[in-house]
Amino acid sequence: MKKNFFVKDLNTHLNKEIISEYLVKQKELREGKNYYIRLELADKTGSIAANIWNNAQAISEKFAIGDVIEVKAYVKSYKGQLQLSVDKVRRLNEIEFELTDFLESTDKDIDQLSDKLFSYIDAIENPYLKELLLNIFEDKEFFTSFAECPAAKTWHHNYLGGLLEHTVSVTDICALIAKKYNVDHDLLITGAILHDIGKVKEYRTKPVIDFTVEGRLIGHIALGEQIVLSHIAKINNFPAELQMKLRHLILAHHGEYEKASVRLPQTIEATALHHADNLDAQTIGVQQMIEGNLEKDADWSEFDRLNERFYYLK
């Protein structure tokens, strides 16, 4: 089945009826005066809020999160935000759609991002750190997973290829920091490349981006440290001090205990990495929210619940 109306184009169909297919990312049966269903529907170009007002309880039983559904809906604007008012729903069978139409991906070139990452690895002079990085990323099966993985479920780089894109961006920032400040270049660059490596085990991508059981119970920081330590164990005479400093970069990169950091940054490299990571994550998160606003004439974005604010769009 050919995709009819991509999310990014729905603003051109305001106050019109559409019939199209979307992936169900979120679904909640709510109770107001009557029951209704609140949805987040998505395709590879973005996501949109939707509501089912009539026969909600009966319709709710017909599909689940992760299903692709065909909807008959009206495109409406509510408080400056585009949304769908859904009248009819039909769950599609797998043979009726191409999953690639519904999985959002980075708009960056994966091959170019990969080349950039390996150029940073090639420039590492410390033989232990370079061997560690090559052992990890020259594993083709692992690198395929790394290059496909998202960097988050919701806030930033939450799409296929997002982890690679975020990792290269953070490494770019750290490379600039290393030129301006008195830091250990090789250690900082290695930490930037490895800081989120545990997300390969933290997230699954199909049919929707979500946490694995291991990811939810353990988290990417601890998982990332485990991956790195398992590879360090295979390198003869890896310096204990260097290992400790690298572990600290991974364990402290969230910067605050309130944000699930295992440790506060206590080296200059860990401080630099935390701010580089946060700069890229927060800037891209806000950029995604602004660019994802489907109502082109709106003054304000949707409410950012994570940071508790709106963003001015003009």
Buried (B, 14 or more C-beta within 10 A) or exposed (E): EEBEBBBBBBBEBBEEEBEBBBBBBBBEBEEEEEBBBBBBBBBBBBBBBBBBEBBBEEBBEEBEBEBBBBBBBBBBBEEBBBBBBBBBBEEBEEEEBBEEBBBBBBEBEBEEBBEBBBEBBEEBEBEBBBBBBBBBBEEEEBBEBBBBBBBBBEBBBBBBBBBBBBBBBBBBBBBEBBEEEEBBBBBBBBBBBBBBBBBBBBBBBEBBBBBBEBBEEBBBBBBBBBBBEEBBEEBEEBBEEBBEBBBBBBBBBBBEEEEEBBBBBEBBBBBBBBBBBBEBBBEBBBEBBEEBBBBEEBEBBBBBEEEEEBBEBE
